[in-house]
Amino acid sequence: MDDELEGFVLKEGRAVYRPAGLVTFGGAVALVRAAIARALMNRASELLVDTTALDGFPSPNTFERFLAA
């Protein structure tokens, strides 16, 4: 995992990740997975992921959302 996860903040045991930029859907999934791993590594009790600043792919359909989860 990359040491720097831009947009990731850990404060008082809570993690927030707000990635931004142009990515593919697969890239967005990879970013979220990296944030989950970082939160677990830091023993965060909660993680909020806000992907509204990501662009470059259409809204995923139900099946794509299922596969991402």
PyMOL Python script that loads the backbone (N, CA, C, O; Angstrom):
from pymol import cmd

cmd.read_pdbstr("""\
ATOM      1  N   MET A   1       0.848  -1.185   0.000  1.00  0.00           N
ATOM      2  CA  MET A   1       0.000   0.000   0.000  1.00  0.00           C
ATOM      3  C   MET A   1       0.884   1.235   0.000  1.00  0.00           C
ATOM      4  O   MET A   1       1.935   1.251   0.641  1.00  0.00           O
ATOM      5  N   ASP A   2       0.478   2.230  -0.691  1.00  0.00           N
ATOM      6  CA  ASP A   2       1.188   3.498  -0.778  1.00  0.00           C
ATOM      7  C   ASP A   2       1.211   4.185   0.587  1.00  0.00           C
ATOM      8  O   ASP A   2       0.195   4.216   1.281  1.00  0.00           O
ATOM      9  N   ASP A   3       2.369   4.740   0.979  1.00  0.00           N
ATOM     10  CA  ASP A   3       2.478   5.424   2.268  1.00  0.00           C
ATOM     11  C   ASP A   3       1.608   6.670   2.318  1.00  0.00           C
ATOM     12  O   ASP A   3       1.101   7.029   3.381  1.00  0.00           O
ATOM     13  N   GLU A   4       1.431   7.325   1.194  1.00  0.00           N
ATOM     14  CA  GLU A   4       0.613   8.543   1.144  1.00  0.00           C
ATOM     15  C   GLU A   4      -0.715   8.235   0.462  1.00  0.00           C
ATOM     16  O   GLU A   4      -0.752   7.796  -0.687  1.00  0.00           O
ATOM     17  N   LEU A   5      -1.773   8.465   1.169  1.00  0.00           N
ATOM     18  CA  LEU A   5      -3.113   8.289   0.612  1.00  0.00           C
ATOM     19  C   LEU A   5      -3.765   9.662   0.692  1.00  0.00           C
ATOM     20  O   LEU A   5      -4.411  10.003   1.683  1.00  0.00           O
ATOM     21  N   GLU A   6      -3.585  10.442  -0.369  1.00  0.00           N
ATOM     22  CA  GLU A   6      -4.047  11.833  -0.369  1.00  0.00           C
ATOM     23  C   GLU A   6      -5.541  11.913  -0.103  1.00  0.00           C
ATOM     24  O   GLU A   6      -6.337  11.236  -0.755  1.00  0.00           O
ATOM     25  N   GLY A   7      -5.913  12.742   0.857  1.00  0.00           N
ATOM     26  CA  GLY A   7      -7.308  12.900   1.220  1.00  0.00           C
ATOM     27  C   GLY A   7      -7.712  12.067   2.422  1.00  0.00           C
ATOM     28  O   GLY A   7      -8.865  12.123   2.850  1.00  0.00           O
ATOM     29  N   PHE A   8      -6.774  11.285   2.981  1.00  0.00           N
ATOM     30  CA  PHE A   8      -7.061  10.440   4.142  1.00  0.00           C
ATOM     31  C   PHE A   8      -6.667  11.187   5.407  1.00  0.00           C
ATOM     32  O   PHE A   8      -5.537  11.658   5.534  1.00  0.00           O
ATOM     33  N   VAL A   9      -7.606  11.291   6.340  1.00  0.00           N
ATOM     34  CA  VAL A   9      -7.353  11.982   7.607  1.00  0.00           C
ATOM     35  C   VAL A   9      -7.801  11.070   8.741  1.00  0.00           C
ATOM     36  O   VAL A   9      -8.884  10.487   8.692  1.00  0.00           O
ATOM     37  N   LEU A  10      -6.957  10.954   9.760  1.00  0.00           N
ATOM     38  CA  LEU A  10      -7.285  10.175  10.948  1.00  0.00           C
ATOM     39  C   LEU A  10      -7.264  11.117  12.141  1.00  0.00           C
ATOM     40  O   LEU A  10      -6.255  11.769  12.410  1.00  0.00           O
ATOM     41  N   LYS A  11      -8.382  11.186  12.855  1.00  0.00           N
ATOM     42  CA  LYS A  11      -8.478  12.082  14.005  1.00  0.00           C
ATOM     43  C   LYS A  11      -9.333  11.427  15.083  1.00  0.00           C
ATOM     44  O   LYS A  11     -10.476  11.039  14.843  1.00  0.00           O
ATOM     45  N   GLU A  12      -8.762  11.314  16.256  1.00  0.00           N
ATOM     46  CA  GLU A  12      -9.474  10.759  17.408  1.00  0.00           C
ATOM     47  C   GLU A  12     -10.084   9.393  17.115  1.00  0.00           C
ATOM     48  O   GLU A  12     -11.216   9.116  17.512  1.00  0.00           O
ATOM     49  N   GLY A  13      -9.338   8.547  16.424  1.00  0.00           N
ATOM     50  CA  GLY A  13      -9.794   7.191  16.137  1.00  0.00           C
ATOM     51  C   GLY A  13     -10.788   7.061  15.006  1.00  0.00           C
ATOM     52  O   GLY A  13     -11.270   5.963  14.724  1.00  0.00           O
ATOM     53  N   ARG A  14     -11.104   8.181  14.348  1.00  0.00           N
ATOM     54  CA  ARG A  14     -12.025   8.148  13.211  1.00  0.00           C
ATOM     55  C   ARG A  14     -11.274   8.523  11.950  1.00  0.00           C
ATOM     56  O   ARG A  14     -10.456   9.442  11.948  1.00  0.00           O
ATOM     57  N   ALA A  15     -11.560   7.802  10.879  1.00  0.00           N
ATOM     58  CA  ALA A  15     -10.900   8.067   9.608  1.00  0.00           C
ATOM     59  C   ALA A  15     -11.889   8.643   8.611  1.00  0.00           C
ATOM     60  O   ALA A  15     -13.052   8.242   8.561  1.00  0.00           O
ATOM     61  N   VAL A  16     -11.408   9.591   7.819  1.00  0.00           N
ATOM     62  CA  VAL A  16     -12.199  10.176   6.735  1.00  0.00           C
ATOM     63  C   VAL A  16     -11.325  10.155   5.492  1.00  0.00           C
ATOM     64  O   VAL A  16     -10.155  10.534   5.538  1.00  0.00           O
ATOM     65  N   TYR A  17     -11.899   9.710   4.384  1.00  0.00           N
ATOM     66  CA  TYR A  17     -11.161   9.662   3.127  1.00  0.00           C
ATOM     67  C   TYR A  17     -11.986  10.348   2.053  1.00  0.00           C
ATOM     68  O   TYR A  17     -13.113   9.950   1.758  1.00  0.00           O
ATOM     69  N   ARG A  18     -11.394  11.395   1.473  1.00  0.00           N
ATOM     70  CA  ARG A  18     -12.062  12.151   0.403  1.00  0.00           C
ATOM     71  C   ARG A  18     -11.128  12.233  -0.808  1.00  0.00           C
ATOM     72  O   ARG A  18     -10.464  13.247  -1.020  1.00  0.00           O
ATOM     73  N   PRO A  19     -11.083  11.157  -1.598  1.00  0.00           N
ATOM     74  CA  PRO A  19     -10.224  11.202  -2.788  1.00  0.00           C
ATOM     75  C   PRO A  19     -10.821  12.126  -3.842  1.00  0.00           C
ATOM     76  O   PRO A  19     -12.033  12.340  -3.886  1.00  0.00           O
ATOM     77  N   ALA A  20      -9.958  12.664  -4.683  1.00  0.00           N
ATOM     78  CA  ALA A  20     -10.406  13.542  -5.765  1.00  0.00           C
ATOM     79  C   ALA A  20      -9.577  13.256  -7.003  1.00  0.00           C
ATOM     80  O   ALA A  20      -8.400  12.906  -6.912  1.00  0.00           O
ATOM     81  N   GLY A  21     -10.204  13.409  -8.163  1.00  0.00           N
ATOM     82  CA  GLY A  21      -9.462  13.273  -9.398  1.00  0.00           C
ATOM     83  C   GLY A  21     -10.195  12.462 -10.436  1.00  0.00           C
ATOM     84  O   GLY A  21     -11.344  12.057 -10.258  1.00  0.00           O
ATOM     85  N   LEU A  22      -9.499  12.242 -11.515  1.00  0.00           N
ATOM     86  CA  LEU A  22     -10.012  11.501 -12.661  1.00  0.00           C
ATOM     87  C   LEU A  22      -9.480  10.078 -12.592  1.00  0.00           C
ATOM     88  O   LEU A  22      -8.272   9.865 -12.692  1.00  0.00           O
ATOM     89  N   VAL A  23     -10.361   9.104 -12.422  1.00  0.00           N
ATOM     90  CA  VAL A  23      -9.970   7.697 -12.306  1.00  0.00           C
ATOM     91  C   VAL A  23     -10.990   6.813 -13.019  1.00  0.00           C
ATOM     92  O   VAL A  23     -12.084   7.259 -13.366  1.00  0.00           O
ATOM     93  N   THR A  24     -10.620   5.578 -13.226  1.00  0.00           N
ATOM     94  CA  THR A  24     -11.568   4.588 -13.728  1.00  0.00           C
ATOM     95  C   THR A  24     -12.365   4.055 -12.552  1.00  0.00           C
ATOM     96  O   THR A  24     -12.023   4.322 -11.400  1.00  0.00           O
ATOM     97  N   PHE A  25     -13.413   3.311 -12.825  1.00  0.00           N
ATOM     98  CA  PHE A  25     -14.181   2.705 -11.741  1.00  0.00           C
ATOM     99  C   PHE A  25     -13.297   1.756 -10.945  1.00  0.00           C
ATOM    100  O   PHE A  25     -13.339   1.747  -9.715  1.00  0.00           O
ATOM    101  N   GLY A  26     -12.496   0.958 -11.645  1.00  0.00           N
ATOM    102  CA  GLY A  26     -11.576   0.054 -10.964  1.00  0.00           C
ATOM    103  C   GLY A  26     -10.572   0.801 -10.100  1.00  0.00           C
ATOM    104  O   GLY A  26     -10.203   0.336  -9.022  1.00  0.00           O
ATOM    105  N   GLY A  27     -10.132   1.967 -10.579  1.00  0.00           N
ATOM    106  CA  GLY A  27      -9.228   2.795  -9.801  1.00  0.00           C
ATOM    107  C   GLY A  27      -9.884   3.329  -8.552  1.00  0.00           C
ATOM    108  O   GLY A  27      -9.249   3.416  -7.501  1.00  0.00           O
ATOM    109  N   ALA A  28     -11.156   3.690  -8.655  1.00  0.00           N
ATOM    110  CA  ALA A  28     -11.903   4.180  -7.497  1.00  0.00           C
ATOM    111  C   ALA A  28     -12.053   3.075  -6.453  1.00  0.00           C
ATOM    112  O   ALA A  28     -11.911   3.316  -5.254  1.00  0.00           O
ATOM    113  N   VAL A  29     -12.338   1.871  -6.919  1.00  0.00           N
ATOM    114  CA  VAL A  29     -12.458   0.726  -6.004  1.00  0.00           C
ATOM    115  C   VAL A  29     -11.126   0.487  -5.301  1.00  0.00           C
ATOM    116  O   VAL A  29     -11.101   0.221  -4.099  1.00  0.00           O
ATOM    117  N   ALA A  30     -10.030   0.577  -6.032  1.00  0.00           N
ATOM    118  CA  ALA A  30      -8.699   0.376  -5.439  1.00  0.00           C
ATOM    119  C   ALA A  30      -8.395   1.439  -4.386  1.00  0.00           C
ATOM    120  O   ALA A  30      -7.803   1.130  -3.352  1.00  0.00           O
ATOM    121  N   LEU A  31      -8.790   2.677  -4.635  1.00  0.00           N
ATOM    122  CA  LEU A  31      -8.578   3.747  -3.662  1.00  0.00           C
ATOM    123  C   LEU A  31      -9.354   3.480  -2.374  1.00  0.00           C
ATOM    124  O   LEU A  31      -8.830   3.667  -1.275  1.00  0.00           O
ATOM    125  N   VAL A  32     -10.589   3.049  -2.515  1.00  0.00           N
ATOM    126  CA  VAL A  32     -11.410   2.772  -1.337  1.00  0.00           C
ATOM    127  C   VAL A  32     -10.837   1.585  -0.565  1.00  0.00           C
ATOM    128  O   VAL A  32     -10.801   1.607   0.665  1.00  0.00           O
ATOM    129  N   ARG A  33     -10.392   0.560  -1.272  1.00  0.00           N
ATOM    130  CA  ARG A  33      -9.769  -0.590  -0.603  1.00  0.00           C
ATOM    131  C   ARG A  33      -8.529  -0.161   0.168  1.00  0.00           C
ATOM    132  O   ARG A  33      -8.298  -0.628   1.283  1.00  0.00           O
ATOM    133  N   ALA A  34      -7.731   0.723  -0.418  1.00  0.00           N
ATOM    134  CA  ALA A  34      -6.532   1.222   0.258  1.00  0.00           C
ATOM    135  C   ALA A  34      -6.899   2.002   1.514  1.00  0.00           C
ATOM    136  O   ALA A  34      -6.209   1.910   2.529  1.00  0.00           O
ATOM    137  N   ALA A  35      -7.984   2.770   1.447  1.00  0.00           N
ATOM    138  CA  ALA A  35      -8.439   3.529   2.614  1.00  0.00           C
ATOM    139  C   ALA A  35      -8.923   2.590   3.716  1.00  0.00           C
ATOM    140  O   ALA A  35      -8.661   2.831   4.894  1.00  0.00           O
ATOM    141  N   ILE A  36      -9.616   1.538   3.346  1.00  0.00           N
ATOM    142  CA  ILE A  36     -10.066   0.552   4.332  1.00  0.00           C
ATOM    143  C   ILE A  36      -8.867  -0.090   5.006  1.00  0.00           C
ATOM    144  O   ILE A  36      -8.845  -0.243   6.228  1.00  0.00           O
ATOM    145  N   ALA A  37      -7.869  -0.467   4.216  1.00  0.00           N
ATOM    146  CA  ALA A  37      -6.657  -1.072   4.775  1.00  0.00           C
ATOM    147  C   ALA A  37      -5.947  -0.103   5.714  1.00  0.00           C
ATOM    148  O   ALA A  37      -5.490  -0.501   6.786  1.00  0.00           O
ATOM    149  N   ARG A  38      -5.852   1.163   5.319  1.00  0.00           N
ATOM    150  CA  ARG A  38      -5.197   2.175   6.161  1.00  0.00           C
ATOM    151  C   ARG A  38      -5.959   2.366   7.468  1.00  0.00           C
ATOM    152  O   ARG A  38      -5.354   2.479   8.534  1.00  0.00           O
ATOM    153  N   ALA A  39      -7.283   2.403   7.383  1.00  0.00           N
ATOM    154  CA  ALA A  39      -8.094   2.565   8.595  1.00  0.00           C
ATOM    155  C   ALA A  39      -7.911   1.370   9.534  1.00  0.00           C
ATOM    156  O   ALA A  39      -7.775   1.546  10.745  1.00  0.00           O
ATOM    157  N   LEU A  40      -7.907   0.176   8.984  1.00  0.00           N
ATOM    158  CA  LEU A  40      -7.694  -1.015   9.800  1.00  0.00           C
ATOM    159  C   LEU A  40      -6.306  -1.006  10.432  1.00  0.00           C
ATOM    160  O   LEU A  40      -6.151  -1.335  11.608  1.00  0.00           O
ATOM    161  N   MET A  41      -5.305  -0.631   9.653  1.00  0.00           N
ATOM    162  CA  MET A  41      -3.929  -0.597  10.139  1.00  0.00           C
ATOM    163  C   MET A  41      -3.798   0.382  11.309  1.00  0.00           C
ATOM    164  O   MET A  41      -3.031   0.139  12.240  1.00  0.00           O
ATOM    165  N   ASN A  42      -4.544   1.481  11.259  1.00  0.00           N
ATOM    166  CA  ASN A  42      -4.500   2.493  12.310  1.00  0.00           C
ATOM    167  C   ASN A  42      -5.567   2.288  13.388  1.00  0.00           C
ATOM    168  O   ASN A  42      -5.756   3.135  14.261  1.00  0.00           O
ATOM    169  N   ARG A  43      -6.253   1.160  13.310  1.00  0.00           N
ATOM    170  CA  ARG A  43      -7.283   0.800  14.299  1.00  0.00           C
ATOM    171  C   ARG A  43      -8.360   1.865  14.455  1.00  0.00           C
ATOM    172  O   ARG A  43      -8.814   2.153  15.562  1.00  0.00           O
ATOM    173  N   ALA A  44      -8.756   2.436  13.340  1.00  0.00           N
ATOM    174  CA  ALA A  44      -9.830   3.432  13.357  1.00  0.00           C
ATOM    175  C   ALA A  44     -11.145   2.740  13.702  1.00  0.00           C
ATOM    176  O   ALA A  44     -11.426   1.644  13.218  1.00  0.00           O
ATOM    177  N   SER A  45     -11.939   3.384  14.533  1.00  0.00           N
ATOM    178  CA  SER A  45     -13.227   2.802  14.920  1.00  0.00           C
ATOM    179  C   SER A  45     -14.291   3.044  13.851  1.00  0.00           C
ATOM    180  O   SER A  45     -15.287   2.323  13.787  1.00  0.00           O
ATOM    181  N   GLU A  46     -14.075   4.068  13.006  1.00  0.00           N
ATOM    182  CA  GLU A  46     -15.031   4.406  11.952  1.00  0.00           C
ATOM    183  C   GLU A  46     -14.275   4.890  10.722  1.00  0.00           C
ATOM    184  O   GLU A  46     -13.163   5.408  10.820  1.00  0.00           O
ATOM    185  N   LEU A  47     -14.899   4.709   9.568  1.00  0.00           N
ATOM    186  CA  LEU A  47     -14.342   5.214   8.316  1.00  0.00           C
ATOM    187  C   LEU A  47     -15.463   5.781   7.470  1.00  0.00           C
ATOM    188  O   LEU A  47     -16.448   5.099   7.188  1.00  0.00           O
ATOM    189  N   LEU A  48     -15.310   7.029   7.069  1.00  0.00           N
ATOM    190  CA  LEU A  48     -16.242   7.672   6.141  1.00  0.00           C
ATOM    191  C   LEU A  48     -15.487   7.876   4.839  1.00  0.00           C
ATOM    192  O   LEU A  48     -14.409   8.472   4.833  1.00  0.00           O
ATOM    193  N   VAL A  49     -16.043   7.388   3.737  1.00  0.00           N
ATOM    194  CA  VAL A  49     -15.442   7.574   2.421  1.00  0.00           C
ATOM    195  C   VAL A  49     -16.402   8.414   1.580  1.00  0.00           C
ATOM    196  O   VAL A  49     -17.554   8.036   1.364  1.00  0.00           O
ATOM    197  N   ASP A  50     -15.912   9.550   1.115  1.00  0.00           N
ATOM    198  CA  ASP A  50     -16.699  10.468   0.281  1.00  0.00           C
ATOM    199  C   ASP A  50     -16.070  10.485  -1.105  1.00  0.00           C
ATOM    200  O   ASP A  50     -15.020  11.095  -1.301  1.00  0.00           O
ATOM    201  N   THR A  51     -16.699   9.825  -2.061  1.00  0.00           N
ATOM    202  CA  THR A  51     -16.146   9.709  -3.413  1.00  0.00           C
ATOM    203  C   THR A  51     -16.768  10.703  -4.391  1.00  0.00           C
ATOM    204  O   THR A  51     -16.603  10.560  -5.603  1.00  0.00           O
ATOM    205  N   THR A  52     -17.473  11.700  -3.885  1.00  0.00           N
ATOM    206  CA  THR A  52     -18.171  12.628  -4.781  1.00  0.00           C
ATOM    207  C   THR A  52     -17.230  13.490  -5.610  1.00  0.00           C
ATOM    208  O   THR A  52     -17.666  14.083  -6.597  1.00  0.00           O
ATOM    209  N   ALA A  53     -15.953  13.580  -5.243  1.00  0.00           N
ATOM    210  CA  ALA A  53     -14.992  14.375  -6.016  1.00  0.00           C
ATOM    211  C   ALA A  53     -14.228  13.531  -7.038  1.00  0.00           C
ATOM    212  O   ALA A  53     -13.308  14.031  -7.684  1.00  0.00           O
ATOM    213  N   LEU A  54     -14.599  12.259  -7.189  1.00  0.00           N
ATOM    214  CA  LEU A  54     -13.984  11.410  -8.207  1.00  0.00           C
ATOM    215  C   LEU A  54     -14.780  11.521  -9.497  1.00  0.00           C
ATOM    216  O   LEU A  54     -16.005  11.641  -9.474  1.00  0.00           O
ATOM    217  N   ASP A  55     -14.081  11.480 -10.614  1.00  0.00           N
ATOM    218  CA  ASP A  55     -14.724  11.590 -11.922  1.00  0.00           C
ATOM    219  C   ASP A  55     -13.976  10.701 -12.897  1.00  0.00           C
ATOM    220  O   ASP A  55     -12.854  10.275 -12.625  1.00  0.00           O
ATOM    221  N   GLY A  56     -14.597  10.424 -14.030  1.00  0.00           N
ATOM    222  CA  GLY A  56     -13.935   9.660 -15.071  1.00  0.00           C
ATOM    223  C   GLY A  56     -14.641   8.368 -15.424  1.00  0.00           C
ATOM    224  O   GLY A  56     -14.198   7.635 -16.308  1.00  0.00           O
ATOM    225  N   PHE A  57     -15.736   8.085 -14.739  1.00  0.00           N
ATOM    226  CA  PHE A  57     -16.486   6.869 -15.026  1.00  0.00           C
ATOM    227  C   PHE A  57     -17.969   7.140 -14.780  1.00  0.00           C
ATOM    228  O   PHE A  57     -18.317   7.982 -13.952  1.00  0.00           O
ATOM    229  N   PRO A  58     -18.838   6.434 -15.490  1.00  0.00           N
ATOM    230  CA  PRO A  58     -20.278   6.629 -15.261  1.00  0.00           C
ATOM    231  C   PRO A  58     -20.693   6.011 -13.928  1.00  0.00           C
ATOM    232  O   PRO A  58     -19.966   5.195 -13.361  1.00  0.00           O
ATOM    233  N   SER A  59     -21.836   6.396 -13.445  1.00  0.00           N
ATOM    234  CA  SER A  59     -22.361   5.824 -12.215  1.00  0.00           C
ATOM    235  C   SER A  59     -22.456   4.305 -12.374  1.00  0.00           C
ATOM    236  O   SER A  59     -23.023   3.823 -13.355  1.00  0.00           O
ATOM    237  N   PRO A  60     -21.909   3.552 -11.423  1.00  0.00           N
ATOM    238  CA  PRO A  60     -21.923   2.095 -11.571  1.00  0.00           C
ATOM    239  C   PRO A  60     -23.339   1.532 -11.451  1.00  0.00           C
ATOM    240  O   PRO A  60     -24.179   2.051 -10.716  1.00  0.00           O
ATOM    241  N   ASN A  61     -23.569   0.464 -12.191  1.00  0.00           N
ATOM    242  CA  ASN A  61     -24.872  -0.196 -12.106  1.00  0.00           C
ATOM    243  C   ASN A  61     -24.894  -1.105 -10.876  1.00  0.00           C
ATOM    244  O   ASN A  61     -23.899  -1.209 -10.160  1.00  0.00           O
ATOM    245  N   THR A  62     -26.006  -1.749 -10.638  1.00  0.00           N
ATOM    246  CA  THR A  62     -26.175  -2.583  -9.453  1.00  0.00           C
ATOM    247  C   THR A  62     -25.144  -3.704  -9.385  1.00  0.00           C
ATOM    248  O   THR A  62     -24.586  -3.965  -8.319  1.00  0.00           O
ATOM    249  N   PHE A  63     -24.889  -4.355 -10.487  1.00  0.00           N
ATOM    250  CA  PHE A  63     -23.941  -5.465 -10.510  1.00  0.00           C
ATOM    251  C   PHE A  63     -22.521  -4.975 -10.228  1.00  0.00           C
ATOM    252  O   PHE A  63     -21.779  -5.618  -9.485  1.00  0.00           O
ATOM    253  N   GLU A  64     -22.145  -3.849 -10.812  1.00  0.00           N
ATOM    254  CA  GLU A  64     -20.813  -3.286 -10.553  1.00  0.00           C
ATOM    255  C   GLU A  64     -20.656  -2.909  -9.085  1.00  0.00           C
ATOM    256  O   GLU A  64     -19.593  -3.116  -8.500  1.00  0.00           O
ATOM    257  N   ARG A  65     -21.686  -2.371  -8.503  1.00  0.00           N
ATOM    258  CA  ARG A  65     -21.656  -2.027  -7.069  1.00  0.00           C
ATOM    259  C   ARG A  65     -21.499  -3.289  -6.233  1.00  0.00           C
ATOM    260  O   ARG A  65     -20.760  -3.297  -5.248  1.00  0.00           O
ATOM    261  N   PHE A  66     -22.185  -4.345  -6.618  1.00  0.00           N
ATOM    262  CA  PHE A  66     -22.074  -5.629  -5.927  1.00  0.00           C
ATOM    263  C   PHE A  66     -20.643  -6.141  -6.007  1.00  0.00           C
ATOM    264  O   PHE A  66     -20.082  -6.552  -4.991  1.00  0.00           O
ATOM    265  N   LEU A  67     -20.048  -6.125  -7.180  1.00  0.00           N
ATOM    266  CA  LEU A  67     -18.679  -6.606  -7.352  1.00  0.00           C
ATOM    267  C   LEU A  67     -17.680  -5.752  -6.565  1.00  0.00           C
ATOM    268  O   LEU A  67     -16.705  -6.275  -6.025  1.00  0.00           O
ATOM    269  N   ALA A  68     -17.920  -4.460  -6.502  1.00  0.00           N
ATOM    270  CA  ALA A  68     -17.009  -3.562  -5.777  1.00  0.00           C
ATOM    271  C   ALA A  68     -17.036  -3.860  -4.277  1.00  0.00           C
ATOM    272  O   ALA A  68     -16.018  -3.767  -3.592  1.00  0.00           O
ATOM    273  N   ALA A  69     -18.214  -4.216  -3.787  1.00  0.00           N
ATOM    274  CA  ALA A  69     -18.332  -4.503  -2.346  1.00  0.00           C
ATOM    275  C   ALA A  69     -17.695  -5.819  -2.027  1.00  0.00           C
ATOM    276  O   ALA A  69     -17.690  -6.238  -0.869  1.00  0.00           O
TER     277      ALA A  69
END
""", "prot")
cmd.dss("prot")
cmd.show_as("cartoon", "prot")
cmd.util.cbc("prot")
cmd.orient("prot")
